Amino acid sequence: MASSAGVSSSAPRPRIKSGVAPLRAGQGSSFLLRRLHSLCGIFPIGFFLLEHFVSNAFATNGPEAYGHQVKFLTSVPFLTLVEASFIWAPIAFHGLYGLWIWWKGEANVAYYPWSGNWLYSAQRYTGILALAYMGWHTYTMRFTGLHLIGNAQMSFAKVQAELQHPYAVVFYVIGITAASWHFSYGIWLFCAKWGITTGERSRRLLGAVCFLLALGLIGAGLYTLWAFFLPQWQNEWLRMPAESGALWNAARNLIA
């Protein structure tokens, strides 16, 4: 017995690998839901995000160019049906199921501060921030104040009026940053989960590309945001009619 105990006590302990658990496909219905969650993050949500960056970039050409772009987008036939099918429903599924994944996640950067764990946590928290920002941005732009359908020429002024509030500027910066990072790293996760990048080298190269994409989107978004503060267009928001809503009337009172 003594000999057996001695052998047991001297047996080497299993080594714990650094990093986080490998990507998991899930089991049963979880496999399908995670695949759909990953797919709709690229299409249609990712495509919508890129289109949104491009459309908003027209603000750098001034209020008239921005208004023309908004008029084009709001004149799409069956607009509400298209938005509900390809924007609102996918975002609701991706966001709510993403919250469920976050709630059941295993990341713990306090005890396992490896890069993979940090990226996992950053993906979850940027997703929450982006979802909150999109909800707030959609509500203020589409469902409060002056309705842009039929008043597209006032779209630049409406965004500019909202940005008179410092908290709105901060939230825009946070939202742009969070959405850019979440989408860019989401591409990396999508390619890994769907077997597009199968080797360590290909994943590393795609990671660098996705990092540059995130920086590019953040830069483009912040540059577009800055357009609403350029001196030559600074007073566009003062042309908003009195019935535009309480938010814009409050903005007027700030400088009255």
VMD Tcl script that draws the C-alpha trace (Angstrom):
set ca {
  {0.00 0.00 0.00}
  {2.85 2.36 0.86}
  {4.46 1.72 -2.52}
  {1.17 2.34 -4.30}
  {0.65 5.62 -2.41}
  {4.17 6.73 -3.29}
  {3.59 6.14 -6.98}
  {0.28 7.99 -6.84}
  {1.73 11.04 -5.08}
  {4.58 11.33 -7.55}
  {2.38 11.09 -10.67}
  {2.62 14.28 -12.76}
  {-0.36 16.59 -12.66}
  {-2.11 17.33 -15.95}
  {-1.08 20.65 -17.46}
  {-3.74 23.27 -18.11}
  {-3.38 24.86 -21.52}
  {-3.32 28.61 -21.71}
  {-6.05 30.48 -23.56}
  {-9.76 29.83 -23.69}
  {-11.83 26.87 -24.74}
  {-11.93 26.27 -28.51}
  {-14.83 27.47 -30.61}
  {-17.81 25.24 -30.04}
  {-20.54 24.56 -32.56}
  {-23.13 23.66 -29.94}
  {-25.38 20.62 -29.77}
  {-28.90 19.91 -31.01}
  {-30.95 23.07 -31.56}
  {-28.07 25.10 -30.14}
  {-25.99 24.21 -33.19}
  {-28.62 25.60 -35.59}
  {-29.32 28.71 -33.51}
  {-25.63 29.55 -33.18}
  {-25.11 29.11 -36.91}
  {-28.10 31.35 -37.69}
  {-26.87 33.86 -35.11}
  {-23.45 33.94 -36.75}
  {-24.86 34.10 -40.28}
  {-27.34 36.93 -39.72}
  {-24.55 38.93 -38.05}
  {-22.89 39.02 -41.48}
  {-26.01 39.06 -43.65}
  {-28.16 41.03 -43.45}
  {-26.97 42.96 -40.36}
  {-23.35 43.38 -41.45}
  {-24.38 44.48 -44.93}
  {-26.83 46.96 -43.40}
  {-24.10 48.33 -41.15}
  {-21.75 48.89 -44.10}
  {-24.55 50.53 -46.09}
  {-25.29 52.75 -43.10}
  {-21.66 53.88 -42.93}
  {-21.67 54.68 -46.66}
  {-25.01 56.51 -46.58}
  {-24.07 58.57 -43.54}
  {-20.77 59.50 -45.16}
  {-22.78 61.69 -47.56}
  {-22.98 64.13 -44.64}
  {-19.37 65.06 -45.40}
  {-20.67 66.60 -48.65}
  {-23.15 68.79 -46.82}
  {-26.85 68.91 -45.89}
  {-28.14 68.77 -49.47}
  {-26.17 65.64 -50.39}
  {-27.17 63.98 -47.13}
  {-30.82 64.86 -47.69}
  {-30.76 63.38 -51.20}
  {-29.34 60.12 -49.85}
  {-31.96 59.90 -47.11}
  {-34.69 60.63 -49.67}
  {-33.39 57.78 -51.84}
  {-33.41 55.34 -48.91}
  {-36.84 56.36 -47.64}
  {-38.36 56.04 -51.13}
  {-37.67 52.28 -51.33}
  {-40.94 50.47 -52.20}
  {-42.54 48.63 -49.26}
  {-40.02 50.30 -46.94}
  {-41.59 49.17 -43.67}
  {-41.82 45.55 -44.84}
  {-38.22 45.59 -46.08}
  {-36.97 47.09 -42.81}
  {-38.96 44.66 -40.68}
  {-37.77 41.63 -42.66}
  {-34.12 42.49 -43.26}
  {-33.24 44.85 -40.41}
  {-35.47 44.80 -37.34}
  {-36.19 41.06 -37.13}
  {-32.56 39.93 -37.73}
  {-31.23 42.51 -35.26}
  {-33.79 41.42 -32.64}
  {-32.82 37.75 -33.04}
  {-29.09 38.42 -33.17}
  {-29.24 40.77 -30.20}
  {-31.47 38.71 -27.94}
  {-29.75 35.41 -28.68}
  {-26.42 37.15 -28.29}
  {-27.49 38.25 -24.80}
  {-28.34 34.63 -24.04}
  {-24.91 33.47 -25.21}
  {-23.28 36.18 -23.10}
  {-25.30 35.15 -20.06}
  {-24.25 31.51 -20.45}
  {-20.64 32.36 -21.40}
  {-17.51 31.26 -19.60}
  {-15.08 34.13 -20.12}
  {-13.26 35.25 -16.96}
  {-10.56 37.82 -17.66}
  {-9.83 38.27 -13.96}
  {-8.48 34.73 -13.61}
  {-7.57 33.93 -17.22}
  {-6.29 37.20 -18.75}
  {-5.28 35.74 -22.10}
  {-5.93 37.50 -25.38}
  {-8.63 35.08 -26.52}
  {-10.57 35.67 -23.32}
  {-10.29 39.44 -23.67}
  {-11.52 39.25 -27.25}
  {-14.44 37.05 -26.19}
  {-15.44 39.54 -23.48}
  {-14.97 42.55 -25.77}
  {-17.23 40.91 -28.37}
  {-20.00 40.41 -25.85}
  {-19.87 43.87 -24.26}
  {-19.53 45.73 -27.56}
  {-22.57 43.80 -28.75}
  {-24.58 45.02 -25.76}
  {-23.44 48.62 -26.31}
  {-24.15 48.45 -30.05}
  {-27.64 47.02 -29.43}
  {-28.46 49.77 -26.93}
  {-27.14 52.42 -29.31}
  {-29.11 51.11 -32.29}
  {-32.31 51.02 -30.26}
  {-31.84 54.59 -29.06}
  {-30.72 55.87 -32.46}
  {-33.64 54.24 -34.28}
  {-36.14 55.59 -31.76}
  {-34.90 59.19 -31.91}
  {-34.42 59.28 -35.69}
  {-37.52 57.37 -36.81}
  {-40.14 57.69 -34.08}
  {-39.65 61.10 -32.47}
  {-39.81 64.64 -33.78}
  {-39.97 65.46 -37.45}
  {-40.67 62.38 -39.59}
  {-37.95 61.99 -42.22}
  {-40.21 60.23 -44.70}
  {-41.43 63.20 -46.67}
  {-39.00 65.55 -44.92}
  {-35.68 64.12 -46.05}
  {-34.27 67.60 -46.69}
  {-34.29 68.14 -42.91}
  {-32.39 64.94 -42.06}
  {-29.02 66.67 -41.65}
  {-30.59 69.25 -39.37}
  {-32.32 66.57 -37.31}
  {-29.09 64.70 -36.60}
  {-27.30 67.98 -35.94}
  {-30.00 69.05 -33.47}
  {-29.58 65.84 -31.50}
  {-25.82 66.37 -31.37}
  {-26.32 69.67 -29.55}
  {-26.57 67.53 -26.43}
  {-23.12 66.44 -25.16}
  {-24.46 63.09 -23.95}
  {-25.66 62.34 -27.49}
  {-22.19 62.99 -28.90}
  {-20.64 60.64 -26.35}
  {-23.23 57.96 -27.11}
  {-22.61 58.32 -30.86}
  {-18.87 57.83 -30.36}
  {-19.45 54.79 -28.14}
  {-22.00 53.34 -30.55}
  {-19.79 53.79 -33.62}
  {-16.81 52.22 -31.86}
  {-18.78 49.30 -30.42}
  {-20.59 48.47 -33.68}
  {-17.37 48.69 -35.71}
  {-15.45 46.37 -33.41}
  {-18.34 43.92 -32.95}
  {-18.86 43.53 -36.69}
  {-15.17 43.28 -37.57}
  {-14.34 40.65 -34.96}
  {-17.64 38.96 -35.84}
  {-16.25 38.34 -39.33}
  {-13.29 36.53 -37.77}
  {-15.60 34.41 -35.62}
  {-17.86 33.67 -38.58}
  {-14.97 32.42 -40.71}
  {-13.67 30.26 -37.86}
  {-17.07 28.75 -37.01}
  {-18.01 28.05 -40.61}
  {-14.68 26.40 -41.43}
  {-13.48 29.11 -43.83}
  {-10.27 29.65 -41.88}
  {-9.05 26.26 -40.70}
  {-5.43 26.88 -39.80}
  {-3.70 29.03 -37.21}
  {-1.90 31.08 -39.89}
  {-5.08 31.88 -41.83}
  {-6.86 32.90 -38.65}
  {-3.98 35.13 -37.65}
  {-3.93 36.85 -41.04}
  {-7.69 37.34 -41.02}
  {-7.43 38.71 -37.50}
  {-5.07 41.42 -38.73}
  {-7.42 42.26 -41.61}
  {-10.41 42.45 -39.27}
  {-8.48 44.70 -36.87}
  {-7.68 47.09 -39.72}
  {-11.33 46.97 -40.83}
  {-12.44 47.94 -37.33}
  {-10.04 50.90 -37.29}
  {-11.22 51.95 -40.76}
  {-14.89 51.85 -39.81}
  {-14.29 53.73 -36.57}
  {-12.30 56.37 -38.44}
  {-14.96 56.73 -41.14}
  {-17.73 56.94 -38.56}
  {-16.01 59.60 -36.45}
  {-15.09 61.62 -39.55}
  {-18.73 61.53 -40.64}
  {-19.80 62.58 -37.15}
  {-17.42 65.54 -37.33}
  {-19.17 66.76 -40.50}
  {-22.18 67.80 -38.41}
  {-19.96 70.23 -36.51}
  {-18.26 71.94 -39.45}
  {-18.67 75.74 -39.30}
  {-20.23 76.12 -42.75}
  {-23.12 73.85 -41.77}
  {-23.27 74.52 -38.05}
  {-26.63 76.32 -37.95}
  {-28.64 73.95 -40.13}
  {-30.47 72.57 -37.11}
  {-31.92 76.00 -36.29}
  {-34.08 75.66 -39.39}
  {-36.02 72.82 -37.78}
  {-39.71 73.76 -37.45}
  {-41.18 74.32 -34.00}
  {-43.23 71.11 -34.21}
  {-40.08 69.00 -34.52}
  {-40.44 67.78 -30.95}
  {-39.44 68.42 -27.36}
  {-35.86 67.15 -27.81}
  {-35.00 69.75 -30.44}
  {-36.85 72.54 -28.64}
  {-34.79 71.72 -25.54}
  {-31.63 71.94 -27.64}
  {-32.67 75.40 -28.78}
  {-33.17 76.47 -25.17}
  {-29.62 75.44 -24.32}
  {-28.21 78.28 -26.43}
  {-31.12 80.71 -26.23}
}
mol new
graphics top color blue
foreach p $ca { graphics top sphere $p radius 0.5 }
foreach p [lrange $ca 0 end-1] q [lrange $ca 1 end] { graphics top cylinder $p $q radius 0.2 }
display resetview
